[in-house]
Amino acid sequence: MEENNSFEIPQNQNMDENSETEDEENEDNNNNENSNNQNTSNNIFEEQFGASGKINPKILDIKLNDRIERYSSGKRVSSYSSKGSYVKYKSNSNNDIAFDATIKASAPYQKFRRENSAKNLSLYIESEDMKYKVKKKNISTHIMFGVDASGSMGVLKRMEASKGAIVSLLMDAYQNRDKVSMVAFRKDKAELVVPFTNSVELAEANLIGLKTGGRTPLYDAFTKAYETFEIEMRKNPNMIPILVMISDFKPNVNINKNYFLEICEIVEKLLERSINLIFIDTEKKSFVKIGIGEKIAKKYGIEYYNIENLTDNDILDTLVR
């Protein structure tokens, strides 16, 4: 943790952006009011947010490293299950015999067993030959979108690009029968604006009405996400949790040297609960770039994308996994 103490915020990046964000908030509020009067179909979303906001939804296609059996259904992620497609075999018993693997395991010993057996059998199989099926099936995921609605997101159409990105992911979530949720954070709090639901339309409607302004309570956003997942995972321990955090990760709150450490601590709690994290950074690349999101992602091996890269067709091709 010593490296965290050396993390520095540029002095000219004072976190009080009130004068800047008031104009941005007014502009975004007007845009959002106009948006509320529009149809929420795919074509309208593409027209509203533009092609620059569309991203490749393949970034949500995670791979599980655990061996937990799960029983829910879906299309996105493959998990071990008592039902599903037979993918391989194992030696310990589960009462579902893999006959092909069992016969193959016994084949080298058939001649010896036939010569040393009093029984005239076509096939000699002993307990050590037994193999059992391991099955996998695709299951649904629970995807939470953490949406930065602070004043700094109103700069350079960051919120417009973010909304377009989320729409792309929401459409993919609908096709894969995922449950979605949304936490928005601005001013001095993070709020669960959409509890986990199968209704993509509900998430879209709340996304359109989202206004920008104020500071960035990033720690509160991670905490709200953690608390919400904890409740949901108690109800559904088989769920696959994914948190997509979309933010410029700028700490435009009154911070101290412990700020970065506090963010790291809550991120560690999320990872300890096997919550899959994806960071989409809306911070523009420049000489004053703070890079908190990228620094945290590198520290913990979190999937990290800059939204500028995600909207580049050449780079989109590299995201297909």
C-alpha positions as CSV (number, residue, x, y, z in Angstrom):
1,M,0.0,0.0,0.0
2,E,3.0,2.3,0.2
3,E,2.7,3.2,-3.5
4,N,-0.7,4.6,-2.8
5,N,0.7,7.3,-0.5
6,S,2.7,8.7,-3.4
7,F,-0.3,9.3,-5.6
8,E,-0.6,13.0,-6.3
9,I,-3.3,15.2,-7.6
10,P,-2.1,18.1,-9.8
11,Q,-2.4,21.4,-7.9
12,N,-4.1,23.1,-10.8
13,Q,-6.9,20.5,-10.6
14,N,-8.5,22.0,-7.6
15,M,-11.6,20.1,-6.8
16,D,-14.0,23.0,-6.5
17,E,-15.5,23.2,-10.0
18,N,-18.7,25.0,-9.0
19,S,-18.4,27.9,-11.4
20,E,-17.8,25.4,-14.3
21,T,-20.5,22.9,-13.4
22,E,-23.4,25.4,-13.0
23,D,-23.3,26.2,-16.7
24,E,-22.8,22.5,-17.6
25,E,-25.7,21.5,-15.4
26,N,-28.0,23.9,-17.0
27,E,-27.0,22.7,-20.4
28,D,-27.4,19.1,-19.6
29,N,-30.7,19.7,-17.8
30,N,-32.1,21.2,-21.0
31,N,-30.8,18.3,-23.0
32,N,-32.4,15.8,-20.7
33,E,-35.8,17.6,-20.7
34,N,-35.8,17.4,-24.4
35,S,-34.8,13.8,-24.3
36,N,-37.7,12.9,-22.1
37,N,-40.1,13.7,-24.9
38,Q,-38.5,11.2,-27.3
39,N,-39.4,7.6,-28.0
40,T,-36.9,5.2,-26.3
41,S,-36.6,2.8,-29.2
42,N,-33.1,1.8,-30.4
43,N,-33.2,4.1,-33.4
44,I,-34.1,7.1,-31.2
45,F,-31.2,6.3,-28.8
46,E,-28.8,6.0,-31.7
47,E,-30.0,9.3,-33.0
48,Q,-29.9,11.0,-29.6
49,F,-26.4,9.9,-28.5
50,G,-24.8,9.4,-31.9
51,A,-22.6,6.7,-33.2
52,S,-19.8,8.0,-31.0
53,G,-21.5,6.6,-28.0
54,K,-21.9,3.0,-29.3
55,I,-19.5,0.5,-28.0
56,N,-18.9,-3.2,-28.4
57,P,-21.0,-5.1,-25.8
58,K,-18.5,-8.0,-25.9
59,I,-16.7,-6.3,-22.9
60,L,-19.5,-7.9,-20.7
61,D,-18.6,-11.4,-21.8
62,I,-16.5,-12.4,-18.7
63,K,-15.0,-15.8,-18.0
64,L,-15.5,-17.5,-14.7
65,N,-12.5,-19.0,-12.9
66,D,-14.4,-20.7,-10.1
67,R,-15.9,-24.2,-10.1
68,I,-19.2,-23.4,-8.4
69,E,-22.3,-25.1,-9.7
70,R,-25.1,-22.7,-10.5
71,Y,-28.7,-23.4,-11.5
72,S,-30.1,-20.2,-13.0
73,S,-30.5,-19.9,-16.8
74,G,-29.3,-17.3,-19.3
75,K,-27.1,-16.8,-22.4
76,R,-24.0,-14.9,-21.4
77,V,-21.7,-16.8,-19.1
78,S,-20.9,-20.5,-18.9
79,S,-20.9,-22.1,-15.4
80,Y,-20.7,-25.6,-14.0
81,S,-24.1,-27.1,-13.5
82,S,-25.9,-30.3,-12.8
83,K,-27.8,-29.6,-16.0
84,G,-26.4,-28.5,-19.3
85,S,-24.0,-29.7,-22.0
86,Y,-21.5,-32.5,-21.2
87,V,-18.1,-30.9,-21.6
88,K,-15.6,-33.2,-19.9
89,Y,-15.4,-35.9,-17.2
90,K,-13.9,-36.4,-13.7
91,S,-13.1,-39.3,-11.5
92,N,-15.1,-38.5,-8.4
93,S,-18.7,-39.7,-8.4
94,N,-21.7,-37.6,-9.1
95,N,-24.0,-40.4,-10.2
96,D,-23.9,-39.2,-13.9
97,I,-21.7,-41.8,-15.6
98,A,-19.6,-40.7,-18.6
99,F,-19.8,-44.0,-20.5
100,D,-17.5,-43.0,-23.3
101,A,-14.7,-42.0,-20.9
102,T,-15.3,-45.0,-18.7
103,I,-15.0,-47.5,-21.5
104,K,-11.9,-45.7,-22.8
105,A,-10.3,-45.9,-19.4
106,S,-10.9,-49.6,-19.1
107,A,-9.8,-50.5,-22.6
108,P,-6.1,-51.1,-21.9
109,Y,-7.0,-53.7,-19.2
110,Q,-9.6,-55.8,-21.1
111,K,-7.3,-58.6,-22.2
112,F,-5.7,-59.0,-18.7
113,R,-9.1,-59.0,-17.0
114,R,-10.6,-61.5,-19.4
115,E,-7.8,-63.9,-18.9
116,N,-8.0,-63.6,-15.1
117,S,-11.8,-63.6,-14.7
118,A,-14.1,-66.6,-14.1
119,K,-16.9,-64.7,-15.8
120,N,-17.3,-64.5,-19.6
121,L,-18.1,-60.9,-20.1
122,S,-18.0,-58.7,-23.2
123,L,-16.6,-55.8,-21.2
124,Y,-14.8,-55.7,-17.9
125,I,-15.1,-52.5,-15.9
126,E,-13.8,-51.9,-12.4
127,S,-14.4,-49.0,-10.0
128,E,-11.1,-47.3,-10.8
129,D,-12.3,-47.0,-14.5
130,M,-15.4,-45.0,-13.6
131,K,-15.6,-41.5,-15.0
132,Y,-18.4,-39.0,-14.4
133,K,-19.8,-36.2,-16.5
134,V,-19.0,-32.5,-15.9
135,K,-21.6,-30.2,-17.4
136,K,-21.8,-26.6,-18.2
137,K,-24.6,-24.3,-19.1
138,N,-25.0,-20.6,-19.9
139,I,-26.5,-18.6,-17.0
140,S,-27.7,-15.0,-16.6
141,T,-25.8,-12.3,-15.0
142,H,-26.6,-9.3,-12.8
143,I,-25.2,-6.2,-14.3
144,M,-25.0,-2.9,-12.3
145,F,-24.2,0.3,-14.1
146,G,-22.5,2.9,-11.8
147,V,-23.1,6.2,-13.6
148,D,-21.1,9.3,-12.8
149,A,-23.6,12.2,-13.0
150,S,-21.3,14.9,-11.5
151,G,-20.7,18.3,-13.1
152,S,-17.4,17.2,-14.7
153,M,-19.3,14.7,-16.8
154,G,-21.0,17.6,-18.6
155,V,-17.7,18.7,-20.1
156,L,-16.9,17.7,-23.7
157,K,-20.2,15.7,-24.0
158,R,-18.9,13.0,-21.6
159,M,-22.4,12.2,-20.4
160,E,-23.7,12.0,-23.9
161,A,-21.0,9.4,-24.8
162,S,-21.6,7.6,-21.5
163,K,-25.3,7.3,-22.1
164,G,-24.7,6.0,-25.6
165,A,-22.3,3.4,-24.2
166,I,-24.8,2.2,-21.6
167,V,-27.6,1.9,-24.2
168,S,-25.4,-0.4,-26.3
169,L,-24.8,-2.6,-23.2
170,L,-28.4,-2.5,-22.1
171,M,-29.5,-3.8,-25.5
172,D,-27.0,-6.6,-25.2
173,A,-28.2,-7.3,-21.6
174,Y,-31.8,-7.6,-22.9
175,Q,-30.8,-10.2,-25.5
176,N,-28.9,-12.2,-23.0
177,R,-31.7,-12.2,-20.4
178,D,-29.5,-10.4,-17.8
179,K,-30.9,-8.5,-14.9
180,V,-29.8,-4.8,-14.8
181,S,-29.5,-2.2,-12.1
182,M,-28.3,1.4,-12.0
183,V,-26.5,3.5,-9.3
184,A,-26.1,7.2,-10.1
185,F,-23.8,9.4,-8.1
186,R,-23.5,13.2,-8.0
187,K,-23.3,16.0,-5.5
188,D,-22.9,14.4,-2.1
189,K,-24.5,11.0,-2.5
190,A,-24.9,7.8,-4.6
191,E,-28.4,6.6,-5.2
192,L,-29.9,3.3,-6.4
193,V,-32.1,4.7,-9.2
194,V,-33.0,1.2,-10.6
195,P,-33.0,-1.9,-8.4
196,F,-32.2,-5.2,-10.2
197,T,-34.8,-5.8,-12.8
198,N,-35.4,-7.6,-16.1
199,S,-36.9,-4.4,-17.5
200,V,-34.4,-2.8,-19.8
201,E,-37.0,-0.1,-20.6
202,L,-37.1,1.0,-17.0
203,A,-33.3,1.4,-17.0
204,E,-33.4,3.3,-20.2
205,A,-36.1,5.7,-19.0
206,N,-34.0,6.5,-15.9
207,L,-30.9,6.9,-17.9
208,I,-32.5,9.5,-20.2
209,G,-33.8,11.5,-17.2
210,L,-30.4,11.5,-15.5
211,K,-29.1,15.1,-14.8
212,T,-25.6,16.2,-14.2
213,G,-24.2,18.6,-11.7
214,G,-22.2,18.8,-8.5
215,R,-19.3,16.8,-7.2
216,T,-18.1,13.2,-7.6
217,P,-18.8,11.0,-4.5
218,L,-16.9,8.1,-6.0
219,Y,-16.4,6.3,-2.7
220,D,-20.1,6.4,-2.0
221,A,-20.8,5.0,-5.4
222,F,-18.6,1.9,-4.8
223,T,-20.1,1.5,-1.3
224,K,-23.7,1.7,-2.6
225,A,-22.8,-0.9,-5.3
226,Y,-21.3,-3.2,-2.7
227,E,-24.3,-2.9,-0.4
228,T,-26.8,-3.6,-3.2
229,F,-24.9,-6.6,-4.4
230,E,-24.6,-8.0,-0.9
231,I,-28.4,-7.9,-0.5
232,E,-29.0,-9.4,-4.0
233,M,-26.4,-12.2,-3.5
234,R,-28.0,-13.3,-0.3
235,K,-31.3,-13.8,-2.2
236,N,-29.5,-15.4,-5.2
237,P,-26.1,-16.9,-4.3
238,N,-25.8,-18.4,-7.8
239,M,-25.8,-15.0,-9.5
240,I,-22.9,-13.7,-11.6
241,P,-22.3,-10.1,-10.4
242,I,-20.8,-7.5,-12.8
243,L,-20.3,-3.8,-11.9
244,V,-19.7,-1.5,-14.9
245,M,-18.4,1.8,-13.5
246,I,-18.6,4.6,-16.0
247,S,-16.9,7.8,-14.7
248,D,-14.0,10.2,-15.3
249,F,-12.9,9.1,-11.8
250,K,-11.9,12.7,-11.0
251,P,-12.0,13.3,-7.2
252,N,-13.6,16.7,-7.4
253,V,-14.4,16.6,-3.7
254,N,-12.4,17.9,-0.8
255,I,-9.8,15.1,-0.6
256,N,-6.8,14.2,1.5
257,K,-4.0,11.7,1.3
258,N,-6.3,8.9,2.4
259,Y,-8.7,9.4,-0.5
260,F,-7.0,7.0,-2.9
261,L,-6.6,4.4,-0.1
262,E,-10.3,4.6,0.8
263,I,-11.2,3.9,-2.8
264,C,-8.8,1.0,-2.9
265,E,-10.3,-0.5,0.3
266,I,-13.8,-0.5,-1.1
267,V,-12.6,-1.9,-4.4
268,E,-10.9,-4.7,-2.5
269,K,-14.2,-5.5,-0.7
270,L,-16.0,-5.8,-4.1
271,L,-13.3,-8.1,-5.4
272,E,-13.3,-10.3,-2.3
273,R,-17.0,-10.9,-2.9
274,S,-16.1,-12.1,-6.5
275,I,-17.9,-9.1,-8.0
276,N,-16.5,-8.6,-11.5
277,L,-15.4,-5.0,-12.2
278,I,-15.3,-3.2,-15.5
279,F,-14.1,0.4,-15.7
280,I,-15.1,2.7,-18.5
281,D,-13.1,5.9,-18.1
282,T,-14.5,9.0,-19.7
283,E,-11.6,11.2,-18.7
284,K,-10.0,12.8,-21.8
285,K,-6.4,12.1,-22.5
286,S,-4.5,15.3,-21.8
287,F,-1.4,16.7,-19.9
288,V,-3.6,17.3,-16.9
289,K,-5.1,13.8,-16.8
290,I,-5.3,12.5,-13.2
291,G,-5.8,8.8,-14.1
292,I,-7.3,7.5,-10.9
293,G,-9.5,4.9,-12.8
294,E,-6.6,3.6,-14.8
295,K,-4.3,3.5,-11.7
296,I,-6.8,1.4,-9.7
297,A,-7.5,-0.9,-12.6
298,K,-3.8,-1.6,-13.1
299,K,-3.3,-2.2,-9.4
300,Y,-6.0,-4.9,-9.1
301,G,-6.1,-6.3,-12.7
302,I,-9.5,-4.8,-13.4
303,E,-10.8,-4.6,-17.0
304,Y,-10.2,-1.0,-18.1
305,Y,-11.3,0.8,-21.2
306,N,-11.1,4.5,-22.1
307,I,-14.3,5.6,-23.8
308,E,-12.3,7.2,-26.5
309,N,-10.9,3.8,-27.5
310,L,-14.2,2.0,-27.2
311,T,-15.7,4.3,-29.8
312,D,-12.9,3.6,-32.3
313,N,-13.8,0.9,-34.8
314,D,-10.3,-0.2,-35.2
315,I,-10.0,-0.9,-31.4
316,L,-13.5,-2.4,-31.1
317,D,-12.3,-5.4,-33.1
318,T,-9.7,-6.2,-30.4
319,L,-12.4,-6.4,-27.7
320,V,-14.2,-9.5,-29.2
321,R,-13.2,-12.4,-26.9
